[in-house]
């Protein structure tokens, strides 16, 4: 178990304990349909305000609609770093 796995487990436990609705796309072995369903729930359900995902799960996902990102892993992947920067730019445009 890596430190990222431990942090993810802690986040899940704290969110569950505080009754904060969240979606989780960090599990290994999730099908594409399961990932898409979790992302759709996060995007459409106003009660779901947190999306947990890891670097591997984030690959290929469109996150341009999110308003906050907390990165808990090193950004050693140029593609993921670019995606985070794009989300920040989109969010700043919404604030104007």
PAROPA-608845 format. One record per residue: x, y, z of N, C-alpha, C in turn; residue in one letter. Coordinates in steps of 0.1 Angstrom, whole numbers, padded with zeros to 4 digits, always signed. Atoms other than C-alpha are relative to their C-alpha. Example, Ala and Ser with C-alpha at 12.3 -4.5 7.8 and 13.67 -1.06 7.14 Angstrom:
// PAROPA-608845
+0009-0012+0000+0123-0045+0078+0009+0012+0000A/-0009-0011+0000+0137-0011+0071-0008+0011+0008S/
This chain:
// PAROPA-608845
+0009-0012+0000+0000+0000+0000+0009+0012+0000X/-0008-0012+0001+0014+0034-0010-0005+0011+0009X/+0005-0012-0008+0011+0067+0008-0012+0006-0006X/+0012-0006+0007-0014+0078-0018-0012-0009+0003X/+0011+0009-0004-0035+0047-0010-0005+0003+0014X/+0004-0003-0014-0034+0055+0027-0007+0013+0000X/+0007-0013+0000-0043+0092+0020-0014-0002-0005X/+0013+0003+0006-0072+0080-0002-0009-0007+0010X/+0009+0007-0010-0085+0056+0025-0004+0010+0011X/+0003-0010-0011-0083+0084+0051-0011+0010-0005X/+0010-0009+0006-0102+0108+0028-0014-0007+0000X/+0013+0007+0001-0129+0082+0022-0006-0002+0014X/+0005+0002-0014-0132+0075+0059-0006+0013+0006X/+0004-0013-0005-0134+0111+0068-0013+0006-0006X/+0012-0005+0007-0160+0120+0041-0012-0009+0004X/+0011+0008-0004-0181+0090+0050-0005+0003+0014X/+0003-0003-0014-0179+0098+0087-0007+0013+0002X/+0006-0013+0000-0190+0134+0080-0013+0000-0008X/+0011+0001+0008-0218+0122+0058+0001+0010-0012X/-0003-0008+0012-0203+0141+0028-0002-0009-0012X/+0001+0009+0012-0216+0125-0005+0012+0002-0009X/-0011-0001+0009-0187+0117-0028+0000-0012-0009X/-0003+0011+0009-0177+0096-0057+0014-0003+0000X/-0014+0005-0002-0146+0075-0058+0004-0007-0013X/-0006+0006+0012-0126+0067-0090+0014-0004+0003X/-0014+0003-0004-0095+0054-0072+0002-0015+0000X/-0001+0014-0001-0103+0017-0071+0007-0007-0012X/-0006+0008+0011-0082-0007-0092-0011-0009-0005X/+0010+0009+0005-0103-0028-0115-0013+0006-0004X/+0013-0006+0004-0131-0003-0121-0001-0001-0015X/+0002+0000+0014-0146-0007-0155-0002+0014-0005X/+0002-0014+0006-0149+0023-0179-0014+0004+0003X/+0014-0004-0003-0187+0022-0173-0001+0004+0014X/+0000-0004-0014-0182+0024-0135+0006+0014+0002X/-0007-0013-0001-0158+0053-0139-0009+0011-0006X/+0009-0010+0006-0182+0071-0163-0012+0003+0009X/+0011-0002-0009-0211+0065-0139+0003+0009+0012X/-0004-0007-0011-0192+0079-0110+0002+0015-0004X/-0002-0014+0005-0181+0110-0130-0013+0007-0003X/+0013-0005+0003-0217+0115-0142-0007+0004+0012X/+0007-0003-0013-0230+0114-0107+0006+0013+0006X/-0006-0012-0005-0204+0139-0096-0004+0013-0007X/+0003-0012+0009-0212+0162-0125-0014+0005+0002X/+0015-0004+0000-0250+0161-0122-0007+0001+0013X/+0006+0000-0013-0258+0155-0086+0005+0012+0009X/-0005-0011-0007-0256+0188-0067+0004-0004+0015X/-0003+0005-0014-0253+0168-0034+0014-0006+0000X/-0013+0007+0001-0221+0151-0046+0011+0011-0003X/-0009-0012+0002-0194+0178-0041+0015-0005+0000X/-0013+0005-0001-0163+0156-0039+0002-0012-0009X/-0004+0011+0009-0146+0134-0065+0014-0005+0004X/-0014+0005-0003-0117+0112-0053+0005-0007-0012X/-0006+0008+0011-0095+0100-0081+0015+0001+0002X/-0015+0001-0001-0059+0090-0084+0005+0003-0014X/-0007-0003+0013-0034+0097-0112-0005-0009-0011X/+0003+0010+0011-0042+0065-0131-0015+0002-0004X/+0014-0002+0003-0080+0071-0128-0003+0012-0008X/+0002-0012+0007-0077+0106-0141+0003+0000-0015X/-0004+0001+0014-0062+0096-0174-0012+0000-0009X/+0010+0000+0010-0085+0105-0202-0013+0006+0004X/+0012-0006-0004-0112+0121-0181-0001+0015-0002X/+0002-0014+0002-0126+0155-0189-0004+0006+0013X/+0003-0006-0013-0125+0175-0157-0001+0015-0001X/+0001-0014+0002-0130+0209-0172-0011+0007+0007X/+0012-0005-0006-0162+0214-0153+0002+0002+0016X/-0002+0000-0014-0147+0211-0118+0004+0015+0005X/-0003-0013-0005-0143+0242-0096+0012+0000+0010X/-0012+0001-0009-0116+0230-0071+0007-0013-0002X/-0008+0012+0001-0088+0205-0073+0010+0000+0011X/-0010+0002-0010-0067+0192-0045+0009-0011-0004X/-0009+0010+0006-0037+0173-0059+0008-0006+0012X/-0007+0007-0011-0024+0147-0034+0011-0009-0005X/-0011+0009+0005+0001+0130-0057+0010+0010-0008X/-0009-0008+0008+0032+0144-0074-0004+0000-0015X/+0004-0001+0015+0025+0157-0109+0012-0002-0008X/-0012+0004+0008+0052+0138-0127-0004-0004-0014X/+0005+0003+0013+0030+0133-0157-0004+0013-0007X/+0003-0013+0007+0029+0162-0182-0014+0001-0004X/+0014+0000+0005-0005+0152-0195-0009+0004+0012X/+0009-0003-0012-0021+0153-0160+0003+0014+0005X/-0003-0014-0004-0003+0185-0151-0007+0010-0010X/+0007-0009+0010-0017+0201-0183-0015+0000+0002X/+0014+0000-0003-0052+0189-0174-0003+0008+0012X/+0002-0008-0011-0049+0205-0140+0000+0014-0003X/-0002-0014+0004-0037+0237-0155-0012+0005-0008X/+0012-0004+0008-0066+0237-0180-0012+0002+0009X/+0011-0002-0010-0091+0232-0151+0001+0013+0007X/-0002-0013-0007-0076+0262-0133-0004+0011-0009X/+0003-0010+0009-0079+0283-0164-0015+0002-0003X/+0014-0001+0002-0115+0274-0170-0007+0006+0012X/+0006-0005-0012-0124+0281-0134+0002+0015+0001X/-0002-0014-0001-0108+0315-0135-0008+0008-0010X/+0009-0007+0010-0128+0324-0167-0014+0000+0006X/+0014+0000-0006-0160+0314-0148-0001+0011+0010X/+0000-0010-0010-0151+0339-0121-0001+0014-0005X/+0000-0014+0005-0149+0369-0144-0014+0004-0003X/
